Amino acid sequence: MEESKEQGSREQSSQEQLRQRHLQILDECLQDAKMLAIKHSVNSDENQVRLAIALFQKRV
């Protein structure tokens, strides 16, 4: 029983670390997408989101 709790705790910790890493990558993608959209004169919120999603999918 104790081992099961410990394993669950480790699994939850790993999931939280992965979530934090994905949020960090997503933030980087949003920043990069904004720079790219401005650079290529396609600076709209919709274009930034599409670029960020594409970048995120490539990076994870």
N, CA, C and O atoms as a Maestro MAE file, in Angstrom:
{
 s_m_m2io_version
 :::
 2.0.0
}

f_m_ct {
 s_m_title
 :::
 protein
 m_atom[240] {
  # First column is atom index #
  i_m_mmod_type
  r_m_x_coord
  r_m_y_coord
  r_m_z_coord
  i_m_residue_number
  s_m_chain_name
  s_m_pdb_residue_name
  s_m_pdb_atom_name
  i_m_atomic_number
  :::
  1 25 0.827 -1.191 0.000 1 A "MET " " N  " 7
  2 3 0.000 0.000 0.000 1 A "MET " " CA " 6
  3 2 0.876 1.260 0.000 1 A "MET " " C  " 6
  4 15 0.634 2.192 -0.768 1 A "MET " " O  " 8
  5 25 1.886 1.278 0.862 2 A "GLU " " N  " 7
  6 3 2.792 2.429 0.958 2 A "GLU " " CA " 6
  7 2 3.543 2.636 -0.353 2 A "GLU " " C  " 6
  8 15 3.743 3.767 -0.795 2 A "GLU " " O  " 8
  9 25 3.955 1.530 -0.966 3 A "GLU " " N  " 7
  10 3 4.682 1.600 -2.240 3 A "GLU " " CA " 6
  11 2 3.799 2.191 -3.334 3 A "GLU " " C  " 6
  12 15 4.280 2.941 -4.183 3 A "GLU " " O  " 8
  13 25 2.542 1.865 -3.317 4 A "SER " " N  " 7
  14 3 1.591 2.379 -4.303 4 A "SER " " CA " 6
  15 2 1.431 3.892 -4.168 4 A "SER " " C  " 6
  16 15 1.371 4.610 -5.166 4 A "SER " " O  " 8
  17 25 1.364 4.371 -2.914 5 A "LYS " " N  " 7
  18 3 1.251 5.818 -2.680 5 A "LYS " " CA " 6
  19 2 2.498 6.535 -3.176 5 A "LYS " " C  " 6
  20 15 2.415 7.599 -3.789 5 A "LYS " " O  " 8
  21 25 3.662 5.934 -2.901 6 A "GLU " " N  " 7
  22 3 4.935 6.538 -3.308 6 A "GLU " " CA " 6
  23 2 5.033 6.604 -4.831 6 A "GLU " " C  " 6
  24 15 5.480 7.608 -5.385 6 A "GLU " " O  " 8
  25 25 4.618 5.545 -5.498 7 A "GLN " " N  " 7
  26 3 4.657 5.515 -6.957 7 A "GLN " " CA " 6
  27 2 3.696 6.559 -7.531 7 A "GLN " " C  " 6
  28 15 4.022 7.244 -8.500 7 A "GLN " " O  " 8
  29 25 2.517 6.675 -6.930 8 A "GLY " " N  " 7
  30 3 1.545 7.678 -7.365 8 A "GLY " " CA " 6
  31 2 2.081 9.079 -7.193 8 A "GLY " " C  " 6
  32 15 1.862 9.944 -8.041 8 A "GLY " " O  " 8
  33 25 2.786 9.307 -6.094 9 A "SER " " N  " 7
  34 3 3.374 10.617 -5.827 9 A "SER " " CA " 6
  35 2 4.459 10.950 -6.855 9 A "SER " " C  " 6
  36 15 4.531 12.074 -7.351 9 A "SER " " O  " 8
  37 25 5.312 9.950 -7.172 10 A "ARG " " N  " 7
  38 3 6.365 10.164 -8.177 10 A "ARG " " CA " 6
  39 2 5.765 10.431 -9.548 10 A "ARG " " C  " 6
  40 15 6.251 11.280 -10.296 10 A "ARG " " O  " 8
  41 25 4.698 9.695 -9.873 11 A "GLU " " N  " 7
  42 3 4.044 9.865 -11.167 11 A "GLU " " CA " 6
  43 2 3.428 11.262 -11.266 11 A "GLU " " C  " 6
  44 15 3.523 11.915 -12.305 11 A "GLU " " O  " 8
  45 25 2.805 11.709 -10.193 12 A "GLN " " N  " 7
  46 3 2.204 13.037 -10.171 12 A "GLN " " CA " 6
  47 2 3.280 14.113 -10.301 12 A "GLN " " C  " 6
  48 15 3.076 15.115 -10.986 12 A "GLN " " O  " 8
  49 25 4.417 13.911 -9.650 13 A "SER " " N  " 7
  50 3 5.521 14.855 -9.733 13 A "SER " " CA " 6
  51 2 6.066 14.919 -11.159 13 A "SER " " C  " 6
  52 15 6.359 16.003 -11.662 13 A "SER " " O  " 8
  53 25 6.201 13.778 -11.802 14 A "SER " " N  " 7
  54 3 6.679 13.733 -13.184 14 A "SER " " CA " 6
  55 2 5.710 14.436 -14.120 14 A "SER " " C  " 6
  56 15 6.123 15.156 -15.029 14 A "SER " " O  " 8
  57 25 4.427 14.226 -13.895 15 A "GLN " " N  " 7
  58 3 3.418 14.886 -14.731 15 A "GLN " " CA " 6
  59 2 3.466 16.399 -14.551 15 A "GLN " " C  " 6
  60 15 3.313 17.146 -15.518 15 A "GLN " " O  " 8
  61 25 3.674 16.845 -13.334 16 A "GLU " " N  " 7
  62 3 3.752 18.282 -13.062 16 A "GLU " " CA " 6
  63 2 4.994 18.882 -13.719 16 A "GLU " " C  " 6
  64 15 4.938 19.982 -14.269 16 A "GLU " " O  " 8
  65 25 6.107 18.164 -13.662 17 A "GLN " " N  " 7
  66 3 7.328 18.645 -14.313 17 A "GLN " " CA " 6
  67 2 7.129 18.734 -15.824 17 A "GLN " " C  " 6
  68 15 7.567 19.697 -16.452 17 A "GLN " " O  " 8
  69 25 6.476 17.743 -16.403 18 A "LEU " " N  " 7
  70 3 6.209 17.755 -17.838 18 A "LEU " " CA " 6
  71 2 5.278 18.912 -18.197 18 A "LEU " " C  " 6
  72 15 5.476 19.584 -19.209 18 A "LEU " " O  " 8
  73 25 4.274 19.138 -17.373 19 A "ARG " " N  " 7
  74 3 3.344 20.243 -17.606 19 A "ARG " " CA " 6
  75 2 4.082 21.578 -17.577 19 A "ARG " " C  " 6
  76 15 3.870 22.432 -18.439 19 A "ARG " " O  " 8
  77 25 4.951 21.751 -16.580 20 A "GLN " " N  " 7
  78 3 5.723 22.994 -16.473 20 A "GLN " " CA " 6
  79 2 6.626 23.181 -17.688 20 A "GLN " " C  " 6
  80 15 6.760 24.292 -18.200 20 A "GLN " " O  " 8
  81 25 7.242 22.101 -18.147 21 A "ARG " " N  " 7
  82 3 8.124 22.176 -19.330 21 A "ARG " " CA " 6
  83 2 7.317 22.552 -20.567 21 A "ARG " " C  " 6
  84 15 7.772 23.359 -21.378 21 A "ARG " " O  " 8
  85 25 6.126 21.976 -20.722 22 A "HIS " " N  " 7
  86 3 5.280 22.300 -21.869 22 A "HIS " " CA " 6
  87 2 4.839 23.755 -21.828 22 A "HIS " " C  " 6
  88 15 4.772 24.412 -22.867 22 A "HIS " " O  " 8
  89 25 4.539 24.261 -20.646 23 A "LEU " " N  " 7
  90 3 4.176 25.677 -20.530 23 A "LEU " " CA " 6
  91 2 5.345 26.578 -20.906 23 A "LEU " " C  " 6
  92 15 5.153 27.613 -21.543 23 A "LEU " " O  " 8
  93 25 6.538 26.192 -20.520 24 A "GLN " " N  " 7
  94 3 7.740 26.957 -20.871 24 A "GLN " " CA " 6
  95 2 7.942 26.946 -22.388 24 A "GLN " " C  " 6
  96 15 8.227 27.984 -22.984 24 A "GLN " " O  " 8
  97 25 7.798 25.792 -23.002 25 A "ILE " " N  " 7
  98 3 7.950 25.680 -24.461 25 A "ILE " " CA " 6
  99 2 6.874 26.498 -25.158 25 A "ILE " " C  " 6
  100 15 7.162 27.196 -26.130 25 A "ILE " " O  " 8
  101 25 5.637 26.422 -24.673 26 A "LEU " " N  " 7
  102 3 4.545 27.180 -25.280 26 A "LEU " " CA " 6
  103 2 4.806 28.677 -25.203 26 A "LEU " " C  " 6
  104 15 4.551 29.403 -26.164 26 A "LEU " " O  " 8
  105 25 5.310 29.139 -24.069 27 A "ASP " " N  " 7
  106 3 5.644 30.563 -23.908 27 A "ASP " " CA " 6
  107 2 6.707 30.978 -24.917 27 A "ASP " " C  " 6
  108 15 6.600 32.035 -25.540 27 A "ASP " " O  " 8
  109 25 7.734 30.142 -25.078 28 A "GLU " " N  " 7
  110 3 8.783 30.425 -26.065 28 A "GLU " " CA " 6
  111 2 8.205 30.459 -27.473 28 A "GLU " " C  " 6
  112 15 8.567 31.321 -28.274 28 A "GLU " " O  " 8
  113 25 7.319 29.539 -27.774 29 A "CYS " " N  " 7
  114 3 6.692 29.488 -29.102 29 A "CYS " " CA " 6
  115 2 5.857 30.733 -29.371 29 A "CYS " " C  " 6
  116 15 5.877 31.273 -30.477 29 A "CYS " " O  " 8
  117 25 5.122 31.186 -28.357 30 A "LEU " " N  " 7
  118 3 4.314 32.394 -28.535 30 A "LEU " " CA " 6
  119 2 5.199 33.617 -28.802 30 A "LEU " " C  " 6
  120 15 4.876 34.453 -29.646 30 A "LEU " " O  " 8
  121 25 6.308 33.710 -28.080 31 A "GLN " " N  " 7
  122 3 7.231 34.817 -28.298 31 A "GLN " " CA " 6
  123 2 7.840 34.752 -29.700 31 A "GLN " " C  " 6
  124 15 7.914 35.764 -30.397 31 A "GLN " " O  " 8
  125 25 8.273 33.562 -30.108 32 A "ASP " " N  " 7
  126 3 8.860 33.387 -31.438 32 A "ASP " " CA " 6
  127 2 7.835 33.669 -32.535 32 A "ASP " " C  " 6
  128 15 8.158 34.286 -33.550 32 A "ASP " " O  " 8
  129 25 6.610 33.219 -32.328 33 A "ALA " " N  " 7
  130 3 5.550 33.439 -33.321 33 A "ALA " " CA " 6
  131 2 5.270 34.926 -33.485 33 A "ALA " " C  " 6
  132 15 5.064 35.397 -34.604 33 A "ALA " " O  " 8
  133 25 5.260 35.659 -32.400 34 A "LYS " " N  " 7
  134 3 5.020 37.103 -32.477 34 A "LYS " " CA " 6
  135 2 6.124 37.781 -33.280 34 A "LYS " " C  " 6
  136 15 5.853 38.625 -34.135 34 A "LYS " " O  " 8
  137 25 7.386 37.403 -32.996 35 A "MET " " N  " 7
  138 3 8.506 37.989 -33.748 35 A "MET " " CA " 6
  139 2 8.413 37.648 -35.236 35 A "MET " " C  " 6
  140 15 8.638 38.507 -36.088 35 A "MET " " O  " 8
  141 25 8.084 36.405 -35.540 36 A "LEU " " N  " 7
  142 3 7.975 35.991 -36.945 36 A "LEU " " CA " 6
  143 2 6.836 36.712 -37.655 36 A "LEU " " C  " 6
  144 15 6.981 37.144 -38.799 36 A "LEU " " O  " 8
  145 25 5.714 36.837 -36.978 37 A "ALA " " N  " 7
  146 3 4.558 37.503 -37.585 37 A "ALA " " CA " 6
  147 2 4.869 38.962 -37.884 37 A "ALA " " C  " 6
  148 15 4.490 39.475 -38.937 37 A "ALA " " O  " 8
  149 25 5.546 39.625 -36.979 38 A "ILE " " N  " 7
  150 3 5.924 41.029 -37.196 38 A "ILE " " CA " 6
  151 2 6.928 41.121 -38.340 38 A "ILE " " C  " 6
  152 15 6.798 41.968 -39.224 38 A "ILE " " O  " 8
  153 25 7.927 40.247 -38.318 39 A "LYS " " N  " 7
  154 3 8.975 40.266 -39.335 39 A "LYS " " CA " 6
  155 2 8.410 40.067 -40.739 39 A "LYS " " C  " 6
  156 15 8.881 40.678 -41.698 39 A "LYS " " O  " 8
  157 25 7.400 39.213 -40.852 40 A "HIS " " N  " 7
  158 3 6.856 38.879 -42.175 40 A "HIS " " CA " 6
  159 2 5.541 39.600 -42.471 40 A "HIS " " C  " 6
  160 15 4.806 39.215 -43.381 40 A "HIS " " O  " 8
  161 25 5.255 40.627 -41.714 41 A "SER " " N  " 7
  162 3 4.085 41.480 -41.927 41 A "SER " " CA " 6
  163 2 2.769 40.703 -41.965 41 A "SER " " C  " 6
  164 15 1.881 41.017 -42.758 41 A "SER " " O  " 8
  165 25 2.649 39.708 -41.121 42 A "VAL " " N  " 7
  166 3 1.393 38.960 -40.989 42 A "VAL " " CA " 6
  167 2 0.985 38.975 -39.512 42 A "VAL " " C  " 6
  168 15 0.576 37.961 -38.946 42 A "VAL " " O  " 8
  169 25 1.110 40.157 -38.913 43 A "ASN " " N  " 7
  170 3 0.945 40.297 -37.474 43 A "ASN " " CA " 6
  171 2 -0.520 40.466 -37.078 43 A "ASN " " C  " 6
  172 15 -1.008 41.583 -36.907 43 A "ASN " " O  " 8
  173 25 -1.201 39.346 -36.938 44 A "SER " " N  " 7
  174 3 -2.545 39.346 -36.353 44 A "SER " " CA " 6
  175 2 -2.549 38.288 -35.258 44 A "SER " " C  " 6
  176 15 -1.720 37.379 -35.255 44 A "SER " " O  " 8
  177 25 -3.482 38.414 -34.338 45 A "ASP " " N  " 7
  178 3 -3.559 37.429 -33.249 45 A "ASP " " CA " 6
  179 2 -3.746 36.023 -33.805 45 A "ASP " " C  " 6
  180 15 -3.132 35.071 -33.323 45 A "ASP " " O  " 8
  181 25 -4.588 35.899 -34.811 46 A "GLU " " N  " 7
  182 3 -4.857 34.581 -35.399 46 A "GLU " " CA " 6
  183 2 -3.579 33.972 -36.000 46 A "GLU " " C  " 6
  184 15 -3.293 32.794 -35.787 46 A "GLU " " O  " 8
  185 25 -2.829 34.765 -36.736 47 A "ASN " " N  " 7
  186 3 -1.580 34.262 -37.318 47 A "ASN " " CA " 6
  187 2 -0.560 33.902 -36.246 47 A "ASN " " C  " 6
  188 15 0.147 32.902 -36.366 47 A "ASN " " O  " 8
  189 25 -0.487 34.707 -35.211 48 A "GLN " " N  " 7
  190 3 0.444 34.407 -34.126 48 A "GLN " " CA " 6
  191 2 0.095 33.079 -33.455 48 A "GLN " " C  " 6
  192 15 0.978 32.277 -33.155 48 A "GLN " " O  " 8
  193 25 -1.188 32.858 -33.225 49 A "VAL " " N  " 7
  194 3 -1.622 31.608 -32.592 49 A "VAL " " CA " 6
  195 2 -1.315 30.417 -33.487 49 A "VAL " " C  " 6
  196 15 -0.822 29.393 -33.014 49 A "VAL " " O  " 8
  197 25 -1.606 30.547 -34.775 50 A "ARG " " N  " 7
  198 3 -1.319 29.443 -35.711 50 A "ARG " " CA " 6
  199 2 0.170 29.132 -35.763 50 A "ARG " " C  " 6
  200 15 0.567 27.967 -35.755 50 A "ARG " " O  " 8
  201 25 0.985 30.166 -35.817 51 A "LEU " " N  " 7
  202 3 2.435 29.967 -35.817 51 A "LEU " " CA " 6
  203 2 2.906 29.327 -34.513 51 A "LEU " " C  " 6
  204 15 3.734 28.417 -34.528 51 A "LEU " " O  " 8
  205 25 2.383 29.797 -33.399 52 A "ALA " " N  " 7
  206 3 2.775 29.247 -32.097 52 A "ALA " " CA " 6
  207 2 2.401 27.772 -31.988 52 A "ALA " " C  " 6
  208 15 3.190 26.972 -31.485 52 A "ALA " " O  " 8
  209 25 1.226 27.410 -32.444 53 A "ILE " " N  " 7
  210 3 0.814 26.001 -32.413 53 A "ILE " " CA " 6
  211 2 1.728 25.152 -33.262 53 A "ILE " " C  " 6
  212 15 2.155 24.077 -32.840 53 A "ILE " " O  " 8
  213 25 2.033 25.625 -34.459 54 A "ALA " " N  " 7
  214 3 2.933 24.864 -35.339 54 A "ALA " " CA " 6
  215 2 4.321 24.702 -34.708 54 A "ALA " " C  " 6
  216 15 4.904 23.619 -34.753 54 A "ALA " " O  " 8
  217 25 4.837 25.767 -34.129 55 A "LEU " " N  " 7
  218 3 6.146 25.693 -33.473 55 A "LEU " " CA " 6
  219 2 6.103 24.730 -32.290 55 A "LEU " " C  " 6
  220 15 7.021 23.931 -32.104 55 A "LEU " " O  " 8
  221 25 5.044 24.802 -31.494 56 A "PHE " " N  " 7
  222 3 4.915 23.925 -30.332 56 A "PHE " " CA " 6
  223 2 4.883 22.456 -30.750 56 A "PHE " " C  " 6
  224 15 5.545 21.613 -30.145 56 A "PHE " " O  " 8
  225 25 4.112 22.164 -31.783 57 A "GLN " " N  " 7
  226 3 4.026 20.777 -32.259 57 A "GLN " " CA " 6
  227 2 5.358 20.262 -32.745 57 A "GLN " " C  " 6
  228 15 5.651 19.077 -32.588 57 A "GLN " " O  " 8
  229 25 6.165 21.109 -33.325 58 A "LYS " " N  " 7
  230 3 7.487 20.694 -33.791 58 A "LYS " " CA " 6
  231 2 8.460 20.477 -32.633 58 A "LYS " " C  " 6
  232 15 9.357 19.638 -32.724 58 A "LYS " " O  " 8
  233 25 8.287 21.227 -31.549 59 A "ARG " " N  " 7
  234 3 9.245 21.193 -30.451 59 A "ARG " " CA " 6
  235 2 8.977 20.123 -29.401 59 A "ARG " " C  " 6
  236 15 9.880 19.754 -28.650 59 A "ARG " " O  " 8
  237 25 7.754 19.623 -29.342 60 A "VAL " " N  " 7
  238 3 7.477 18.574 -28.338 60 A "VAL " " CA " 6
  239 2 7.314 17.220 -28.968 60 A "VAL " " C  " 6
  240 15 7.078 16.236 -28.265 60 A "VAL " " O  " 8
  :::
 }
 m_bond[239] {
  # First column is bond index #
  i_m_from
  i_m_to
  i_m_order
  :::
  1 1 2 1
  2 2 3 1
  3 3 4 2
  4 3 5 1
  5 5 6 1
  6 6 7 1
  7 7 8 2
  8 7 9 1
  9 9 10 1
  10 10 11 1
  11 11 12 2
  12 11 13 1
  13 13 14 1
  14 14 15 1
  15 15 16 2
  16 15 17 1
  17 17 18 1
  18 18 19 1
  19 19 20 2
  20 19 21 1
  21 21 22 1
  22 22 23 1
  23 23 24 2
  24 23 25 1
  25 25 26 1
  26 26 27 1
  27 27 28 2
  28 27 29 1
  29 29 30 1
  30 30 31 1
  31 31 32 2
  32 31 33 1
  33 33 34 1
  34 34 35 1
  35 35 36 2
  36 35 37 1
  37 37 38 1
  38 38 39 1
  39 39 40 2
  40 39 41 1
  41 41 42 1
  42 42 43 1
  43 43 44 2
  44 43 45 1
  45 45 46 1
  46 46 47 1
  47 47 48 2
  48 47 49 1
  49 49 50 1
  50 50 51 1
  51 51 52 2
  52 51 53 1
  53 53 54 1
  54 54 55 1
  55 55 56 2
  56 55 57 1
  57 57 58 1
  58 58 59 1
  59 59 60 2
  60 59 61 1
  61 61 62 1
  62 62 63 1
  63 63 64 2
  64 63 65 1
  65 65 66 1
  66 66 67 1
  67 67 68 2
  68 67 69 1
  69 69 70 1
  70 70 71 1
  71 71 72 2
  72 71 73 1
  73 73 74 1
  74 74 75 1
  75 75 76 2
  76 75 77 1
  77 77 78 1
  78 78 79 1
  79 79 80 2
  80 79 81 1
  81 81 82 1
  82 82 83 1
  83 83 84 2
  84 83 85 1
  85 85 86 1
  86 86 87 1
  87 87 88 2
  88 87 89 1
  89 89 90 1
  90 90 91 1
  91 91 92 2
  92 91 93 1
  93 93 94 1
  94 94 95 1
  95 95 96 2
  96 95 97 1
  97 97 98 1
  98 98 99 1
  99 99 100 2
  100 99 101 1
  101 101 102 1
  102 102 103 1
  103 103 104 2
  104 103 105 1
  105 105 106 1
  106 106 107 1
  107 107 108 2
  108 107 109 1
  109 109 110 1
  110 110 111 1
  111 111 112 2
  112 111 113 1
  113 113 114 1
  114 114 115 1
  115 115 116 2
  116 115 117 1
  117 117 118 1
  118 118 119 1
  119 119 120 2
  120 119 121 1
  121 121 122 1
  122 122 123 1
  123 123 124 2
  124 123 125 1
  125 125 126 1
  126 126 127 1
  127 127 128 2
  128 127 129 1
  129 129 130 1
  130 130 131 1
  131 131 132 2
  132 131 133 1
  133 133 134 1
  134 134 135 1
  135 135 136 2
  136 135 137 1
  137 137 138 1
  138 138 139 1
  139 139 140 2
  140 139 141 1
  141 141 142 1
  142 142 143 1
  143 143 144 2
  144 143 145 1
  145 145 146 1
  146 146 147 1
  147 147 148 2
  148 147 149 1
  149 149 150 1
  150 150 151 1
  151 151 152 2
  152 151 153 1
  153 153 154 1
  154 154 155 1
  155 155 156 2
  156 155 157 1
  157 157 158 1
  158 158 159 1
  159 159 160 2
  160 159 161 1
  161 161 162 1
  162 162 163 1
  163 163 164 2
  164 163 165 1
  165 165 166 1
  166 166 167 1
  167 167 168 2
  168 167 169 1
  169 169 170 1
  170 170 171 1
  171 171 172 2
  172 171 173 1
  173 173 174 1
  174 174 175 1
  175 175 176 2
  176 175 177 1
  177 177 178 1
  178 178 179 1
  179 179 180 2
  180 179 181 1
  181 181 182 1
  182 182 183 1
  183 183 184 2
  184 183 185 1
  185 185 186 1
  186 186 187 1
  187 187 188 2
  188 187 189 1
  189 189 190 1
  190 190 191 1
  191 191 192 2
  192 191 193 1
  193 193 194 1
  194 194 195 1
  195 195 196 2
  196 195 197 1
  197 197 198 1
  198 198 199 1
  199 199 200 2
  200 199 201 1
  201 201 202 1
  202 202 203 1
  203 203 204 2
  204 203 205 1
  205 205 206 1
  206 206 207 1
  207 207 208 2
  208 207 209 1
  209 209 210 1
  210 210 211 1
  211 211 212 2
  212 211 213 1
  213 213 214 1
  214 214 215 1
  215 215 216 2
  216 215 217 1
  217 217 218 1
  218 218 219 1
  219 219 220 2
  220 219 221 1
  221 221 222 1
  222 222 223 1
  223 223 224 2
  224 223 225 1
  225 225 226 1
  226 226 227 1
  227 227 228 2
  228 227 229 1
  229 229 230 1
  230 230 231 1
  231 231 232 2
  232 231 233 1
  233 233 234 1
  234 234 235 1
  235 235 236 2
  236 235 237 1
  237 237 238 1
  238 238 239 1
  239 239 240 2
  :::
 }
}
